[in-house]
Every structure is written in C-alpha cells, then in structure tokens.
C-alpha cells in the first residue's frame, strides 16, 4: 500500500493514513485484526516505535482498539447518533420516555450515579442566578453502551426548587428530570446547548476510559421554564469518537 501523501508527513502518519485508507476501502472490516508493530516495521522499513505510533494514531482517531494480548483491531463500535432536537421535545419526556430513547435503538446504561446537595461552582451559580447561601442538587452520571463508557454528565438544579422531589433521588421516574420539573410547576419551555471540543483532563479521560490524546466534546445544556428562569444546567463530556451529533430542523 504505497502512500499518496506528501513526503513531508512523519513516517508514522503516512503508515496510519495508509491503514485508514485500507479500512475505508473495506480491506479491513470491523473487528478485523490489523498488522502488528513488527509486521508494519518490516513492511515499511521503520523502527517498531514508529509502527507503534501509527497504530496509536488510529486508536486516538477511534478507528482501532487494543485487545490485551491479542493485538490491535478495527473498531467495531457503531457511534451513537444523538438527535439534538427531537430528544428534547416535550412529547418525548412529557410522555414518560427517556430523552435517550430518541437517539438509539441500543440502550444506554447508567453504571455510576451520585446525587448530592452541594455548593455550586461559581460559573454555575451565575447561570442559575444563585446567591452565596444557595445550594444545588448535583446529579453526576456515567453512561455506558455495550460495555463502553461514552459520556459523563453533571446536572445542577437549584436545591430549593427540587427539595423533596424525586429529582434528589437516583431514580427520577418516567420522563426523568424534565417530567419532574413539570410536576413541580416549572415545565421546561426552552433549551440552549453550547458545544465545543478540547482534549480531556486526566480525570475525564479516566472516567471515560479513553486516551488522553483523543478530544472530547463538551456540551452544556441550559433549561429554562416558562418564566425564563434557568432550572437546570447540564455539563456533559462525550467521547468524540462515540457520538455523531445530528441536528435537523425546519428552515
């Protein structure tokens, strides 16, 4: 597989590009084992370290995964298509459905959940318009699909708004947080989402079980009730290779 890339590219990048082209062409399918470091080193006349960097590049791009003691394989995981508009519609959570049901025919599991009363970070207190003596209900979750961590999320809600409701419990019931806010007379009528990308912190990479060199998507959702009050801020960290963000709306 001769490289068609320019000669100025590092050798490991040219090898990675060739392997990616072979994957795209179907020469290696999902779950297929890729050539190992020694085979690549011999094929391209490079050091084993260079071949290792090429395989690491594919793993950072989400195209390959290591299996302990077995080698490196083409990634078989199918990314989640996150429907950013449909999932937040009232007829979704208002009908007692999880907003995650709008995304996939595969079920996401929450394998870690922590709910606590806490002092909010300064930027959260500002968005929620809370004074120094007000606390929040902080809901931290990790979402897993097919055994793979794909997202962590932390929701912040004014504690005096949700105190005594199922929102302060691990299981919020059918329809989740937004259905319970409606029960409390604070039905959400508007959302705003902000998305950016960056490399993960060490803690983020650890909780998602991903390489520190792979970017994450940082998604912050703000929920407003009918009076314009901010009733929730949800900060999400997504493995960038686990998601496709899909937004469809009328012109």
N, C-alpha and C positions, 0 to 999 in steps of 0.2 A: 504494500500500500504506500505508494510514493506521495509525499506531502505536496500539496499545491499551494501551500502558504509561503510567504516570503522568507528568505534566508535569514532575516534578522530576528525571527522568533527564537526564543530559547528552545533547545532540543526537546526538553520535556513537554513544552507546549505543542510543538509540532507532532509529537507522538500522541498526546492527548487529543489533538484535533483529528488525527488520522483514525483513532479509535472511535471518536464521536461520529465521524463520517461513516464508519463501518456499522455502528449501531443504527444510525439514521437510515442506512441502506438496507437494514434487515439482516446483515451478515451475522450479527449477534442479536438474539431476541431477548425479551425479558426473562431473567433467571439464568441466562447462559453465562458460563464461566469465561472470563476474559483471560488473555495470555498473562502469565505471571511475570514477575520482575526479571527473572533470569532469561525467560524466552524473549521478552521485549529488548533486554540489554543486548542479547546476541543478534536479534533481527536488525536492530538499528545501530549496532556498534557503539553503544554508550555504556556508561557505568550503571550498576544496579541502582544507585541512588537516583540517577536521572530517570530511570524507568519507574521507580517508586513515586517520584514526584508527578509523573504523568498520570499514574493511577490515582494518586491523591487528588489531582485536579478534577478528575471525573467524579470522584466521591464528593468533593466540595460543590460540584455543579448539580449533584443529585442524580447523576446518570449511572452511578455504580455504588455498590455496597460491599463491605468486607464481611466475610463469614469466617469466624475463628477456626483456624486450622484447615480451611478449605480453599481460600483464595478470594479473589475479587470477582463479583458477578454483576451483570447488567441489572439495574434497579427494576424490580417487578412491581413496586408500589405505584398504584394509579393515583395521581394527585386529586385532591378534593376540589370540586368546582363550587366555590362559595358564591351563592346568588345574593348579592348585596342589597338588592331592592326587595325582592319577593320575601326574603326571610324575615324582614321586619314589618311586614304588612299586618294590620290588625286582625285580618281574617286568618292569620297563622296562629299567633299566640292567643288571640281572642277566642279561638275555637278549642283551646286547651292543648294545642300542639307545641312541641319544642321548636324554637326557631331553627335548630339544626336539621330538622326534617325537611326543610326547603332546599337543603344543599345536596343531599346524598341519598342513594339507595343503600348505603352502608351505614351502620350505626356507630356513632362516636360514643365512647365510654369516658366517664369521668373517673379517673383512678386515684385522684387526690382532690380533696376539698377541705377547706378550712374557712370557718366563719367566725369572725370576732368583732368586738367593739374596739375601735382604735382611734387614735388621733390621726387626722388625715395629713398627708404630705401637703406642703404649702401650696403647690400648684393645684391640687385637687380642692383644697379648701377655698381657693379663689374662684374656681369654676362653679362650685356648689354654693358660693356666697355664704360661707360659714364663718362665724367669729371664732376667736381662740378657744372659747369654752364649749364649743360644739364638737361632738364626735361623729364618726361614721360607722356604718355597718360595712365591714370589708369582707368580700367573698372571693377567695382565691381558689382556682380550679386548674387542673391539668387535664387536657383532652387527648385521648389515645384512639387510634384507628388501626385495627389489625395488629395490635401489639406495638405500634409505633407512636411515640409522643409527637403530636402535630401542633399543639398550641397550648399556651398557658394564658390565663386571663384573671384579672383582678377587677372586681366591681366595687365602686364606692357609692353608698347611698346615705343621705342624712339619717342619723340614728333616730332622732326624734320623730321622723316621718314613718319609719318602718318598725319601731319598737313594738314588740308583742305580736308581730305578724310572722307568717311562715318564711318571710324573707330572711329572718335572722336564724333560720334553721338550715341544715344541709340540703334537705329536700323541700323545695318551694312549692311543689304540687303542679298540677296540669297547667301548661301555659307559661310556667316559670315566673321570673321576676316581673315581667310586664303585665301579666294577668293579675298578679297580686297587687301591683301598684294601682291597677284599675279598681280592684276590690276596695282599696283604701281611698278611692275618690281622686286619684292622681293618674288617670289613664294617660299614657304617652301619646302625644299627637304629632310629634316631630322628632326626627333624629338628625344628627350631624356626625359624619365619620371623616376622620383625618388619617391619611396613610403615608408612611414614609418607610425607607429602608436603610438599614445600617448593619454593621457587624454586631453580633451578640456580645453581651457582657459574659464574664465567666459563669455567673450564676444562671443566666438564660441558656447558655449552651449546655450546661449540666442538666437542667430540668428538662430540656428537650432532647437530650442525648444526641447532640449534633456537633459537627466540627466547628471550632471557633472561627474558622476561615470562611464559613458559609453565612451569607446575610440572612437576617430575619426581617420580616415585615412587622412594623409597629403600627397597630391600628387602634385609634382612640375613638370611641363612640360616646357621644353625649346625648342623653334623652331628656326631652322637655315635656312637661304636662300642658294642659290646655291654657293655663295661666302664664305660660312661658317660663315656669320655674324649672331649673335643672334638677331632675330627680335621680339621675344615675350618671356616673362616668365609668366607663369600662375600658381599661387598658389591656390590649391583647398583644401577645408576642407569637407570631406564626413562623414556623419553619418555611422559608421561602420556596423550598422545593416540594412542599407537601400541599400547596394551595395554588389554584387558579382563581383570581378574583374576577367575577362575572357581574357586570352591571348592564342591565337592559331597561330602558325607559323610553317613554314616548317623546318625540321631538316637540 
